[in-house]
Amino acid sequence: MDQLLYVLAIMGCSDDAQACRQVRLESARYTSQVACQEAMEGALRRATDVDYPVVQASCQRQSQQMVSREQQHPMTGS
């Protein structure tokens, strides 16, 4: 069974926050959803360059296999 990791996705949204699209993924990988959620505020503060009326963050699950196909990133959290 693959280990689940979490990534923070930065989402650009319409004024009513109903239509959103993923703008980017933060580089850190988290070993728990709680650790990922705790990092959201900082990620949103860094997303000042996102040119959308509303910017949101979302923790998304990825398997270790999915992550290993991407560029390696540091894992944080417990």
Phi, psi and omega in degrees: 000132179287143173287138177270136174238163180239141176236152178262119177261133174265127185245134172261132187231161175289172181307321182271003179061021179269325179252109182236153173220147180291126180265319178194168173250137172293154186283332183288149173243140185243144182270355175216154178294325180298314179297321178297313181296325178294335180273353184301314184302314178297321179295320179293324177296327179281349186270031182292344181274355182284121187265068177224154179298324180232134178240129180233165174234150182217133174276129181237138179279141172222146175280159178303323180297318178296318181293320183293339176283339179269175174297141181292137180228155179293144175260138179226164178089172180233000000 
